[in-house]
Amino acid sequence: MRRLCEKCKTPFETSPIETKTVLTTLAGVLPKTEDDVKKAKEDIGYDILPMAGRESYTMYKAVGCKACSKGYKGRIGIYEVFAITTDMEKMLSQHATTTDVQNQAQKDGMITMKQDGYLKALSGLTTLEEVARVAADF
């Protein structure tokens, strides 16, 4: 997806609806206490990881400048990666359905593409609109 231009990206505080969407999408991913922050950063790999349950989050919008023209400059990937646990290995060897594999992967802690996009938006790398455009169906 498109990466925000570092020269012109503009911060804003999320609206109540945007905040609810972020919290719903990232339920179980964002740390709930200060003690959980370090572990979540290690597990997920993001340096900037806000706490769950906030009333709003600082995100960025695309503005546009001479360096980028539309607020974006470059691309970044969003990823969906999961570990092959013992349970997952059994499911795969038994030819489980795609839905069953997806459910087990999320149970085992997989971050979906949409969640990864939201984490990148919270980190200031892209916008909520870009995540919705690219990962709406995931």
N, C-alpha and C positions, 0 to 999 in steps of 0.2 A: 504494500500500500504506500501511498505518498507520505513522505517525511516533511514535517513542518520546517519552514525556513527559520533558521536560528536568528536571522537579522530582524525579522519583522513579526514573529509570532507574538500574539497579545494575550495576556492572561485574563481569565474571567472566573467568577465563582459559579458553580453549577446551580441551576434552578432546583426546586424541590423535586420536580419530575425527573430531571437528569440524575440527581443524587439517588433517587429511588431506583432508577434503572441500573446505575453503577452498583449499588449495594445488592440488588437482586442478582445481577449477572455475576458478581464476584463474591457471593455468599459462600462462606467456607474457605475463601482464598485470602482475603484481607485479614491481617492480625487483629485480634480483639483486645489484647492487653499489651503493655510495653514489653513484657517478657516474651510474647509471641513474635515481636517484630524481627529480632535477629534470626530466629529459626525460619520464619517465613521468607526473609531475604535470602537465606542460604538455600532453601528449598526451591524458590521460584526464580531467583537470580536477578532481581531488580533492586537497585540501590535505593530508589525512592519508592517507598511503599507506605501509603497512609493507613491510618487505623480505620477499622470498620466503625460504622455507627455515627459518623460525623454528619452535621447538618448540611454541609456543602464541601466541595472539593475544588481546588484550583486546577483548571485545565487551560488549554490554549486554543485560540482560533486562528485560522489562516487569514492574513490581511493582504499581503502583496506588496512588493517593493521592487526597486530596480534590479536587485540580485535574483529575484525569483518570478516576478510578475503576478503570480496567483496565490502566493502564500506557502507554496510547497517547493522543496528543492531536494531531489533524490527520492529514493525508495527504501523501505525497510520491509522485512518479512514478518509475517505472523505465523506462528507455529502451533502445532498440536502434536505433542510428543508424550508417550506414556511408557512406563516400565513394564517389562514382561515379568510379572509376578508369577508365583506358583499357580494361583487361581487362573490368571490369564493364560498361562501355558496350557493348562488343562482344557480351558474353553476352546482355544485355538486348535488343539489336537482333536477335539470332538466336533469340529466344524460348526461352532456356534454361529448364530445369526449376527449380522452387523450391529443390530440394536443391542443385543446381549453383550457384545464386545465393548461397544461404546459405554454402556451402563457400568460394566465392570471396570473399565479404564478410569471413568470419572470417580467411581467408588475408591479406586486405588490412588487417587490424587492427580489425575491428568488435568492439565489446563487446556481448555478448548481454544480454538482459534479466536472466537469472540472474546473470551476472557483475556487472552494474550493481547488482543487489540485494545481492550479497555485498560489493561495495565500499562501499555505503551502510551495511551492517551493521558493517563494519570502521571506518567513520567515526563510528559511534555514533548513526546516524539511525534505525535500525530493528533488528529482531532476526533471527536466523537462521530462527526459526520462521515469521516473517512472510514472509521471502523464499521459504521452502519452500512456504508456502500460496499465494502469488501467482504464483511463477515456476517451479513444479515441472516443468512440461512444456516449458520453453523451454531 
